[in-house]
Amino acid sequence: MQSIQFTFRALQEDRPGGTWQGVFEEMWPTYREWFLRDGEAARSSYAHSARMLREHMPELVPTWERLVELAGGGDVAARMLSMVNPPPYLSGCSQGVFRGHGGPLLVRNYDYAPSRLEGLVWNTAWTGRRVMGMSDCLWGLLDGVNEDGLAVSLTFGGRPVLGDGFGVPLVLRYLLETCATVAEAAAVLARLPYHLAHSLTLADLSGEVLTAHLSPDRGVAFRPTPAATNHQDVVEWTEHAAVTRTLEREACILAMLDDPATTPAGFVQAFLAPPLHSTTYSRGFGTLYTAAYNLPERTVDYLWTGARWSHSLRGFEPSTHVEALVEASVA
């Protein structure tokens, strides 16, 4: 048995200021090393990064400029925060949307290396719309919900391709800052350029659900499927699919959603057990948290075996949660 102690924090700051600056100062050495791991020349220039943001995400530019100011105005920080062509990253993840009585409910497992998780839940109103979600890359999001009841979650798409575009955590931030419905979000996704292959599952208060398969080399494919794991329609990277059990996890979620006896509580509990839940932390694919977003209530429950950490978009309270991530066995 191996156990990793991890502290999750919930933070609120309506406009970027001292709280975000403190997080940046704490995490920047690690992020700088990650961003420059292939050499500075491998990353996009400041000019290209700024041009991409202004062309494709103009609503985020004032926030980006404020964050860069809080970060000290450095060139490398500005380029990293633009999330234009960052270093590639792989993860596991499972997600699905329950639309029966008590829904819509977006539930996801985030499977990744513990050392690369920020563990920060932000409640913000940086562009005027209130957003709550799990942070990544200092202002991007892994999953979240906004005041309009739009919820989004990401998974890796299972395709090792690269392109000239945005890292997906900033795409999630952009959707939740600018969109109120799945239809609005789909229109945005259809026009953005992407750096890697990812799949997003989106849901809104009307019960509309969409999974978007993002690819840098073939655009976006929209599917009405209320679930996603780590392949896009078919498996193309067989080794990754086998290690992450992507087909088995997708079948589990869809079977639960097809069963009329499935309840919201039962659906959530399925994410806390195999095959959806994983403890392979040493291999970088352990489940770091389960998140259950209740769209009508604008709340999220972060769950682990025997623990629940709850937050409300409208009644948010900063807090911390310490969790022991246990790897039962290492092959």
C-alpha positions as CSV (number, residue, x, y, z in Angstrom):
1,M,0.0,0.0,0.0
2,Q,1.3,3.4,-1.0
3,S,-0.4,6.6,0.2
4,I,0.1,10.2,-1.1
5,Q,-1.2,13.0,1.0
6,F,-2.6,15.8,-1.1
7,T,-4.1,19.1,0.0
8,F,-6.9,20.6,-2.1
9,R,-7.8,24.3,-1.7
10,A,-10.9,26.3,-2.6
11,L,-10.2,30.0,-3.4
12,Q,-12.4,32.9,-4.4
13,E,-11.3,36.1,-6.1
14,D,-13.8,38.1,-8.3
15,R,-11.0,39.9,-10.1
16,P,-7.4,38.8,-10.5
17,G,-5.4,40.2,-7.5
18,G,-3.3,39.2,-4.6
19,T,-4.8,35.7,-4.1
20,W,-4.0,34.7,-7.7
21,Q,-0.6,36.4,-7.5
22,G,0.2,34.3,-4.4
23,V,-0.7,31.1,-6.3
24,F,1.4,32.2,-9.2
25,E,4.5,32.8,-7.0
26,E,4.0,29.4,-5.4
27,M,3.6,27.4,-8.6
28,W,5.6,29.4,-11.2
29,P,9.0,27.6,-10.7
30,T,7.4,24.3,-11.5
31,Y,5.3,25.6,-14.4
32,R,8.4,27.5,-15.8
33,E,10.4,24.3,-15.8
34,W,7.5,22.4,-17.5
35,F,7.0,25.1,-20.1
36,L,10.7,25.3,-21.0
37,R,11.4,21.5,-20.8
38,D,12.1,21.3,-24.6
39,G,13.9,24.6,-24.7
40,E,12.6,28.1,-25.1
41,A,12.7,28.0,-28.9
42,A,10.2,25.1,-28.9
43,R,7.5,27.4,-27.5
44,S,5.5,30.0,-29.4
45,S,6.8,33.6,-29.4
46,Y,5.1,36.3,-27.4
47,A,3.9,37.9,-30.6
48,H,2.3,34.7,-31.9
49,S,0.7,34.0,-28.5
50,A,-0.7,37.5,-28.2
51,R,-2.0,37.4,-31.8
52,M,-3.7,34.1,-31.3
53,L,-5.5,35.3,-28.1
54,R,-6.6,38.5,-29.7
55,E,-7.9,36.8,-32.8
56,H,-9.7,33.8,-31.2
57,M,-10.4,34.7,-27.5
58,P,-10.6,38.5,-27.4
59,E,-12.9,38.5,-24.4
60,L,-10.1,36.9,-22.3
61,V,-7.3,39.4,-23.4
62,P,-7.9,41.9,-20.6
63,T,-7.8,39.1,-18.0
64,W,-4.6,37.7,-19.6
65,E,-3.0,41.1,-19.5
66,R,-3.9,41.5,-15.9
67,L,-2.5,38.1,-15.0
68,V,0.7,38.8,-16.9
69,E,1.0,42.1,-14.9
70,L,0.5,40.2,-11.6
71,A,3.1,37.7,-12.8
72,G,5.7,40.4,-13.1
73,G,5.3,41.1,-16.8
74,G,7.9,38.5,-17.9
75,D,8.0,37.2,-21.5
76,V,8.1,33.5,-20.5
77,A,5.1,33.9,-18.1
78,A,3.1,35.7,-20.7
79,R,3.7,33.0,-23.3
80,M,2.9,30.2,-20.8
81,L,-0.3,31.9,-19.7
82,S,-1.5,32.3,-23.2
83,M,-1.7,28.5,-23.4
84,V,-0.7,28.7,-27.1
85,N,1.1,25.5,-28.1
86,P,2.2,24.4,-24.6
87,P,4.1,21.2,-24.0
88,P,1.9,18.1,-24.7
89,Y,0.3,16.2,-21.8
90,L,-1.6,13.0,-21.5
91,S,-4.2,11.9,-19.0
92,G,-6.9,9.3,-18.5
93,C,-10.4,10.6,-17.3
94,S,-14.0,9.5,-17.6
95,Q,-17.1,11.6,-17.8
96,G,-20.8,11.3,-18.3
97,V,-24.1,13.2,-17.9
98,F,-27.1,11.9,-16.0
99,R,-30.3,13.5,-17.3
100,G,-33.0,11.6,-15.3
101,H,-34.8,12.9,-12.2
102,G,-32.4,14.9,-10.1
103,G,-30.3,16.0,-13.1
104,P,-28.7,17.2,-15.2
105,L,-25.7,15.9,-13.4
106,L,-22.2,16.0,-15.0
107,V,-19.9,13.5,-13.3
108,R,-16.2,13.0,-14.1
109,N,-13.0,11.3,-12.8
110,Y,-9.8,13.1,-13.4
111,D,-7.0,10.5,-13.8
112,Y,-3.5,12.0,-13.9
113,A,-0.2,12.2,-12.0
114,P,-0.6,13.7,-8.5
115,S,2.6,15.8,-8.9
116,R,0.9,17.6,-11.8
117,L,-2.4,18.5,-10.1
118,E,-2.8,22.0,-8.8
119,G,-5.7,20.9,-6.6
120,L,-7.3,24.4,-6.7
121,V,-11.0,25.1,-7.0
122,W,-11.5,28.7,-8.1
123,N,-14.7,30.7,-7.8
124,T,-14.3,33.8,-10.0
125,A,-16.1,36.5,-12.0
126,W,-13.1,37.6,-14.0
127,T,-15.0,38.7,-17.1
128,G,-18.3,39.4,-15.3
129,R,-19.8,35.9,-15.5
130,R,-19.4,33.8,-12.3
131,V,-17.4,30.5,-12.9
132,M,-16.4,27.7,-10.6
133,G,-14.1,24.8,-11.4
134,M,-10.9,22.9,-10.9
135,S,-7.9,24.9,-12.0
136,D,-5.1,23.9,-14.3
137,C,-2.2,25.9,-15.9
138,L,-2.9,28.7,-13.4
139,W,-6.1,30.0,-15.0
140,G,-7.4,27.2,-17.2
141,L,-9.9,24.6,-16.0
142,L,-10.2,20.8,-16.0
143,D,-14.0,21.0,-15.4
144,G,-16.4,23.6,-14.2
145,V,-19.8,25.2,-14.2
146,N,-21.0,28.8,-14.6
147,E,-23.8,30.9,-13.3
148,D,-26.0,30.1,-16.3
149,G,-25.8,26.3,-15.5
150,L,-23.4,25.4,-18.3
151,A,-21.0,22.6,-17.3
152,V,-18.0,21.3,-19.1
153,S,-15.4,18.6,-18.5
154,L,-12.4,17.4,-20.5
155,T,-10.7,14.1,-21.3
156,F,-7.6,13.3,-23.4
157,G,-8.7,12.2,-26.9
158,G,-6.4,9.3,-27.3
159,R,-4.6,10.6,-30.4
160,P,-0.9,11.6,-30.3
161,V,-1.2,14.6,-32.7
162,L,0.0,18.2,-32.4
163,G,-1.1,21.4,-34.0
164,D,-0.9,25.2,-33.8
165,G,-3.6,26.1,-31.2
166,F,-4.7,26.4,-27.6
167,G,-4.2,24.1,-24.7
168,V,-7.6,22.7,-23.7
169,P,-7.7,24.0,-20.1
170,L,-7.9,27.6,-21.5
171,V,-10.6,26.4,-23.9
172,L,-12.7,25.3,-21.0
173,R,-12.2,28.6,-19.2
174,Y,-13.2,30.5,-22.4
175,L,-16.4,28.5,-22.9
176,L,-17.5,29.1,-19.3
177,E,-16.6,32.8,-19.4
178,T,-18.5,33.5,-22.7
179,C,-21.3,30.9,-23.1
180,A,-24.6,30.1,-21.4
181,T,-25.8,27.0,-23.4
182,V,-24.4,24.0,-25.1
183,A,-25.4,25.5,-28.5
184,E,-23.4,28.6,-27.8
185,A,-20.4,26.6,-26.7
186,A,-20.6,24.4,-29.8
187,A,-20.4,27.5,-32.1
188,V,-17.3,28.6,-30.3
189,L,-15.7,25.2,-30.4
190,A,-16.3,25.0,-34.2
191,R,-14.0,28.0,-34.8
192,L,-11.1,27.5,-32.3
193,P,-7.7,26.0,-33.2
194,Y,-6.4,23.2,-30.9
195,H,-3.0,22.1,-29.9
196,L,-3.9,18.5,-28.9
197,A,-6.7,15.9,-29.3
198,H,-9.2,16.2,-26.5
199,S,-12.9,15.4,-25.9
200,L,-15.2,17.7,-24.1
201,T,-18.5,16.8,-22.6
202,L,-21.0,19.7,-22.2
203,A,-24.4,19.9,-20.5
204,D,-26.8,22.8,-19.8
205,L,-30.0,23.4,-17.8
206,S,-32.2,22.4,-20.6
207,G,-30.8,18.9,-20.6
208,E,-28.9,19.4,-23.8
209,V,-25.7,17.3,-23.9
210,L,-22.9,17.2,-26.4
211,T,-19.5,15.5,-26.6
212,A,-17.0,17.4,-28.8
213,H,-14.0,15.6,-30.2
214,L,-11.3,18.2,-30.7
215,S,-8.4,17.6,-33.0
216,P,-5.6,19.8,-34.3
217,D,-5.6,18.0,-37.7
218,R,-9.3,17.4,-38.5
219,G,-11.3,20.0,-36.7
220,V,-14.2,19.2,-34.3
221,A,-16.6,16.3,-34.5
222,F,-19.8,16.8,-32.5
223,R,-21.6,13.8,-31.0
224,P,-24.8,13.6,-29.0
225,T,-23.2,11.0,-26.8
226,P,-23.5,11.8,-23.0
227,A,-20.1,10.3,-22.1
228,A,-16.4,10.3,-23.0
229,T,-13.3,8.5,-22.0
230,N,-10.0,8.4,-24.0
231,H,-10.8,7.7,-27.6
232,Q,-12.7,9.6,-30.3
233,D,-15.4,7.3,-31.8
234,V,-12.8,4.5,-32.4
235,V,-9.5,3.6,-30.8
236,E,-6.5,4.9,-32.8
237,W,-3.8,4.6,-30.2
238,T,-4.1,1.0,-29.1
239,E,-1.3,1.0,-26.5
240,H,-2.8,4.0,-24.6
241,A,-6.3,2.5,-24.9
242,A,-5.2,-0.8,-23.4
243,V,-3.4,0.8,-20.5
244,T,-6.3,3.2,-19.6
245,R,-9.1,0.7,-20.4
246,T,-10.9,3.4,-22.3
247,L,-13.4,1.1,-24.0
248,E,-14.3,-0.7,-20.8
249,R,-14.8,2.6,-19.0
250,E,-17.0,4.1,-21.8
251,A,-19.2,0.9,-21.9
252,C,-19.7,1.1,-18.1
253,I,-20.9,4.7,-18.2
254,L,-23.2,4.2,-21.2
255,A,-24.7,1.0,-19.5
256,M,-25.5,3.0,-16.4
257,L,-27.1,5.8,-18.4
258,D,-29.1,3.3,-20.4
259,D,-30.5,1.6,-17.3
260,P,-33.8,3.2,-16.2
261,A,-33.1,2.0,-12.6
262,T,-30.0,4.2,-12.4
263,T,-30.3,7.0,-9.8
264,P,-28.1,10.1,-9.4
265,A,-26.5,8.7,-6.3
266,G,-25.9,5.3,-8.0
267,F,-24.4,7.0,-11.1
268,V,-22.0,9.0,-8.9
269,Q,-21.0,5.9,-6.9
270,A,-20.0,4.1,-10.1
271,F,-17.2,6.6,-10.6
272,L,-15.7,5.6,-7.2
273,A,-15.2,2.0,-8.2
274,P,-13.5,0.0,-11.0
275,P,-13.4,0.2,-13.9
276,L,-14.0,3.9,-13.7
277,H,-11.8,4.5,-10.6
278,S,-8.1,3.8,-10.8
279,T,-5.3,3.8,-8.2
280,T,-2.3,3.6,-10.6
281,Y,-0.9,6.8,-9.4
282,S,2.7,5.7,-9.9
283,R,1.9,5.3,-13.7
284,G,0.3,8.7,-13.9
285,F,-3.3,7.5,-14.4
286,G,-4.7,7.3,-10.9
287,T,-8.0,9.0,-10.1
288,L,-7.2,12.2,-8.3
289,Y,-10.8,13.2,-7.7
290,T,-14.4,12.5,-8.7
291,A,-16.4,15.7,-9.4
292,A,-20.3,15.7,-9.6
293,Y,-21.7,19.0,-10.9
294,N,-25.4,19.5,-10.2
295,L,-26.4,22.0,-12.9
296,P,-29.8,23.2,-11.4
297,E,-28.1,23.9,-8.0
298,R,-24.8,25.2,-9.5
299,T,-23.0,23.0,-7.0
300,V,-20.1,20.5,-7.2
301,D,-19.2,17.6,-4.9
302,Y,-15.6,16.5,-5.0
303,L,-15.5,12.9,-3.8
304,W,-13.1,10.2,-2.7
305,T,-13.8,6.9,-1.0
306,G,-15.4,8.0,2.3
307,A,-15.0,11.7,1.8
308,R,-17.0,14.5,0.2
309,W,-16.0,18.2,-0.3
310,S,-18.8,20.4,-1.5
311,H,-19.0,23.8,-3.0
312,S,-21.7,26.1,-4.3
313,L,-21.2,28.7,-7.0
314,R,-23.6,31.1,-5.2
315,G,-22.6,30.4,-1.6
316,F,-18.9,29.6,-2.0
317,E,-16.7,29.3,1.1
318,P,-12.9,29.1,0.8
319,S,-11.6,26.0,2.5
320,T,-9.1,23.1,2.3
321,H,-9.4,19.3,2.1
322,V,-6.6,16.9,2.7
323,E,-7.0,13.5,0.9
324,A,-4.9,10.4,1.0
325,L,-4.5,8.9,-2.5
326,V,-3.8,5.2,-1.9
327,E,-2.3,2.9,-4.5
328,A,-3.3,-0.6,-3.5
329,S,-0.7,-2.4,-5.5
330,V,2.1,-1.7,-8.0
331,A,2.8,-4.3,-10.6
